Amino acid sequence: MTLSRRQVIEAGAASGVLACMASSPLLAQVTRPTALPAFAPAPRQPLVSAQPLVAAQPRVIVDPSVDSRIVARARAAFDRHRSRILHPDIVAIADFTRASAETRFILLDTNSGRVTRHLVAHGRGSDPGHTGFLQRFSNLIGSEASSEGSYVTSAFYQGKYGRSMRVRGLDYSNSNAECRAIVIHSAWYAEPGVLSTNGRLGRSEGCFALPYASLQEVLARLGPGRFLYADRVA
Protein backbone atom coordinates (compact mmCIF):
# COMPACT_ATOMS: atom_id res chain seq x y z
CA MET A 1 0.00 0.00 0.00
CA THR A 2 1.36 3.44 -0.95
CA LEU A 3 1.11 6.09 1.79
CA SER A 4 0.38 9.68 1.01
CA ARG A 5 2.94 12.33 1.99
CA ARG A 6 0.63 13.48 4.82
CA GLN A 7 0.35 9.93 6.18
CA VAL A 8 4.13 9.52 6.16
CA ILE A 9 4.62 12.78 8.09
CA GLU A 10 1.95 11.87 10.66
CA ALA A 11 3.40 8.39 11.14
CA GLY A 12 6.88 9.83 11.71
CA ALA A 13 5.60 12.36 14.23
CA ALA A 14 3.74 9.67 16.15
CA SER A 15 6.81 7.44 16.34
CA GLY A 16 8.86 10.38 17.60
CA VAL A 17 6.37 11.07 20.39
CA LEU A 18 6.34 7.41 21.40
CA ALA A 19 10.15 7.30 21.51
CA CYS A 20 10.23 10.38 23.70
CA MET A 21 7.58 8.91 26.01
CA ALA A 22 9.41 5.61 26.27
CA SER A 23 12.60 7.36 27.41
CA SER A 24 10.86 9.50 30.03
CA PRO A 25 11.69 8.44 33.65
CA LEU A 26 8.49 10.10 34.85
CA LEU A 27 6.33 8.10 32.44
CA ALA A 28 8.20 4.94 33.38
CA GLN A 29 6.90 5.41 36.92
CA VAL A 30 3.39 6.33 35.82
CA THR A 31 3.01 3.31 33.58
CA ARG A 32 4.11 0.95 36.36
CA PRO A 33 1.57 1.81 39.10
CA THR A 34 2.33 -1.27 41.17
CA ALA A 35 6.06 -0.59 41.40
CA LEU A 36 7.42 1.41 44.30
CA PRO A 37 10.04 4.11 43.65
CA ALA A 38 13.35 2.30 43.42
CA PHE A 39 17.07 2.93 43.72
CA ALA A 40 19.38 2.09 40.87
CA PRO A 41 21.65 -0.92 41.45
CA ALA A 42 25.18 -0.18 42.60
CA PRO A 43 27.59 0.48 39.72
CA ARG A 44 30.76 -1.57 39.37
CA GLN A 45 32.96 1.51 39.84
CA PRO A 46 32.52 4.45 42.28
CA LEU A 47 30.66 7.34 40.74
CA VAL A 48 32.73 10.44 40.06
CA SER A 49 29.90 12.78 39.18
CA ALA A 50 26.15 13.00 39.68
CA GLN A 51 24.27 11.14 36.96
CA PRO A 52 20.47 11.19 36.61
CA LEU A 53 18.72 7.85 36.56
CA VAL A 54 17.17 6.95 33.22
CA ALA A 55 14.28 4.68 32.36
CA ALA A 56 16.47 2.33 30.33
CA GLN A 57 18.62 1.57 33.38
CA PRO A 58 17.77 -1.68 35.25
CA ARG A 59 15.58 -0.84 38.23
CA VAL A 60 15.21 -2.63 41.54
CA ILE A 61 11.85 -2.61 43.27
CA VAL A 62 12.01 -2.08 47.01
CA ASP A 63 10.26 -4.45 49.40
CA PRO A 64 6.57 -3.35 49.23
CA SER A 65 6.26 -3.46 53.03
CA VAL A 66 8.33 -0.27 53.18
CA ASP A 67 6.30 2.94 52.95
CA SER A 68 6.53 4.04 49.30
CA ARG A 69 6.40 7.72 50.30
CA ILE A 70 9.55 7.56 52.43
CA VAL A 71 11.28 5.51 49.73
CA ALA A 72 10.37 8.12 47.10
CA ARG A 73 11.79 10.93 49.23
CA ALA A 74 14.94 8.95 50.03
CA ARG A 75 15.48 8.13 46.37
CA ALA A 76 15.13 11.78 45.31
CA ALA A 77 17.61 12.81 48.02
CA PHE A 78 19.98 10.02 46.98
CA ASP A 79 19.91 11.33 43.40
CA ARG A 80 20.65 14.89 44.56
CA HIS A 81 23.70 13.83 46.57
CA ARG A 82 24.84 10.91 44.47
CA SER A 83 28.24 12.40 43.63
CA ARG A 84 29.03 12.47 47.37
CA ILE A 85 28.09 8.83 48.00
CA LEU A 86 31.12 6.60 47.55
CA HIS A 87 29.27 3.27 47.93
CA PRO A 88 25.63 3.21 46.71
CA ASP A 89 25.12 -0.54 47.30
CA ILE A 90 23.52 -0.20 50.77
CA VAL A 91 21.25 2.66 51.83
CA ALA A 92 19.79 3.30 55.31
CA ILE A 93 16.42 4.93 55.91
CA ALA A 94 15.19 6.09 59.33
CA ASP A 95 11.41 6.32 58.97
CA PHE A 96 10.45 8.53 61.88
CA THR A 97 6.82 8.45 60.81
CA ARG A 98 6.64 5.27 62.87
CA ALA A 99 6.73 4.94 66.64
CA SER A 100 9.92 3.98 68.45
CA ALA A 101 8.29 0.64 69.24
CA GLU A 102 8.53 -0.28 65.55
CA THR A 103 11.53 -1.41 63.54
CA ARG A 104 11.91 1.84 61.62
CA PHE A 105 15.64 1.87 60.78
CA ILE A 106 15.89 0.12 57.43
CA LEU A 107 18.94 -1.19 55.60
CA LEU A 108 18.18 -1.42 51.88
CA ASP A 109 20.22 -3.47 49.43
CA THR A 110 19.97 -1.47 46.19
CA ASN A 111 20.92 -4.49 44.08
CA SER A 112 18.07 -6.72 45.24
CA GLY A 113 15.61 -4.42 47.03
CA ARG A 114 15.88 -6.61 50.16
CA VAL A 115 15.54 -4.83 53.49
CA THR A 116 16.38 -5.60 57.09
CA ARG A 117 14.71 -3.68 59.91
CA HIS A 118 15.99 -2.43 63.25
CA LEU A 119 14.82 -0.45 66.25
CA VAL A 120 16.18 3.09 66.56
CA ALA A 121 15.66 5.82 69.14
CA HIS A 122 14.97 9.46 68.34
CA GLY A 123 16.16 12.55 70.22
CA ARG A 124 14.52 13.69 73.45
CA GLY A 125 14.20 17.19 71.99
CA SER A 126 12.04 15.68 69.25
CA ASP A 127 9.68 14.09 71.79
CA PRO A 128 9.67 16.14 75.03
CA GLY A 129 6.65 14.27 76.42
CA HIS A 130 8.25 10.88 75.73
CA THR A 131 5.24 9.65 73.76
CA GLY A 132 7.26 7.27 71.60
CA PHE A 133 6.57 9.37 68.50
CA LEU A 134 8.87 11.98 66.99
CA GLN A 135 7.06 15.34 67.23
CA ARG A 136 9.54 17.65 65.51
CA PHE A 137 13.01 17.85 63.99
CA SER A 138 15.69 20.40 64.82
CA ASN A 139 19.15 21.25 63.54
CA LEU A 140 19.93 23.61 66.43
CA ILE A 141 22.95 22.96 68.62
CA GLY A 142 21.70 22.03 72.10
CA SER A 143 18.24 20.98 70.90
CA GLU A 144 18.87 17.27 71.62
CA ALA A 145 16.49 16.60 68.73
CA SER A 146 16.78 14.37 65.69
CA SER A 147 17.53 16.13 62.40
CA GLU A 148 15.86 15.30 59.11
CA GLY A 149 17.56 14.97 55.77
CA SER A 150 20.43 13.27 53.97
CA TYR A 151 23.61 12.04 55.59
CA VAL A 152 26.76 10.31 54.43
CA THR A 153 28.32 7.87 56.87
CA SER A 154 31.86 8.61 57.97
CA ALA A 155 34.59 7.10 60.17
CA PHE A 156 34.29 4.42 62.85
CA TYR A 157 35.47 5.38 66.33
CA GLN A 158 35.45 4.14 69.93
CA GLY A 159 33.20 6.25 72.12
CA LYS A 160 31.02 6.24 75.22
CA TYR A 161 28.88 3.45 73.78
CA GLY A 162 31.74 1.46 72.25
CA ARG A 163 32.39 1.16 68.54
CA SER A 164 30.29 3.75 66.71
CA MET A 165 30.15 5.59 63.38
CA ARG A 166 30.12 9.28 62.60
CA VAL A 167 27.81 10.87 60.02
CA ARG A 168 27.92 14.14 58.08
CA GLY A 169 24.78 16.11 57.24
CA LEU A 170 24.34 16.94 53.55
CA ASP A 171 21.32 19.25 53.81
CA TYR A 172 20.53 22.61 55.39
CA SER A 173 18.22 20.75 57.79
CA ASN A 174 21.06 18.67 59.28
CA SER A 175 24.15 20.78 58.56
CA ASN A 176 25.11 20.85 62.25
CA ALA A 177 25.31 17.06 62.59
CA GLU A 178 29.08 17.04 63.10
CA CYS A 179 29.02 20.03 65.47
CA ARG A 180 26.31 18.28 67.48
CA ALA A 181 28.24 14.97 67.46
CA ILE A 182 25.32 13.14 65.85
CA VAL A 183 26.48 9.56 65.32
CA ILE A 184 25.24 5.98 64.99
CA HIS A 185 25.79 4.01 68.19
CA SER A 186 24.25 1.37 70.42
CA ALA A 187 22.53 2.25 73.70
CA TRP A 188 20.90 0.41 76.58
CA TYR A 189 17.73 2.45 76.15
CA ALA A 190 17.35 1.18 72.56
CA GLU A 191 17.37 -2.51 73.52
CA PRO A 192 14.25 -4.68 73.01
CA GLY A 193 14.04 -5.24 76.76
CA VAL A 194 13.32 -1.54 77.32
CA LEU A 195 10.59 -1.75 74.72
CA SER A 196 9.08 -4.80 76.44
CA THR A 197 9.01 -2.98 79.79
CA ASN A 198 7.92 0.50 78.72
CA GLY A 199 6.20 0.02 75.39
CA ARG A 200 8.64 2.44 73.75
CA LEU A 201 12.37 3.03 73.54
CA GLY A 202 14.28 5.63 75.49
CA ARG A 203 15.50 8.80 73.78
CA SER A 204 18.90 9.88 72.54
CA GLU A 205 20.33 13.39 72.22
CA GLY A 206 19.69 13.30 68.49
CA CYS A 207 21.88 10.31 67.62
CA PHE A 208 20.72 7.20 65.81
CA ALA A 209 20.79 4.88 68.83
CA LEU A 210 20.30 1.19 68.01
CA PRO A 211 20.28 -2.10 69.92
CA TYR A 212 23.77 -3.60 70.22
CA ALA A 213 23.01 -6.55 67.91
CA SER A 214 21.52 -4.25 65.27
CA LEU A 215 24.51 -1.94 65.41
CA GLN A 216 26.84 -4.80 64.53
CA GLU A 217 24.95 -5.43 61.29
CA VAL A 218 24.72 -1.72 60.51
CA LEU A 219 28.45 -1.17 61.02
CA ALA A 220 29.30 -4.25 58.96
CA ARG A 221 26.96 -3.55 56.04
CA LEU A 222 26.53 0.22 55.96
CA GLY A 223 30.08 1.33 56.70
CA PRO A 224 31.68 4.68 55.76
CA GLY A 225 30.80 6.45 52.53
CA ARG A 226 27.18 5.33 52.29
CA PHE A 227 23.83 7.11 52.30
CA LEU A 228 21.50 7.56 55.27
CA TYR A 229 18.17 9.34 55.03
CA ALA A 230 15.99 10.43 57.98
CA ASP A 231 12.48 11.82 57.60
CA ARG A 232 8.81 11.43 58.39
CA VAL A 233 5.84 11.68 56.06
CA ALA A 234 3.03 12.52 58.46
Buried (B, 14 or more C-beta within 10 A) or exposed (E): EEEEEEEEEEEEEEEEEEEEBEEBBEEBBEEEEEBBBBBBBBEEEEBEEEEEBEBEEEBBBBBEEBBEBBBBBBBEBBBEBBEBBBBBBBBBBBBBBBBBBBBBBBBBBBBEBEBBBBBBBBBBBBBEEEEBBBBBBBBEEEBBBBBBBBBBBBEBEEEEBEEBBBBBBBBEBBBBBBEBEBBBBBBEBBBEEBBEEBEBBBBBBBBBBBBBEBBEEBBEBBBBBBBBBBBBEE
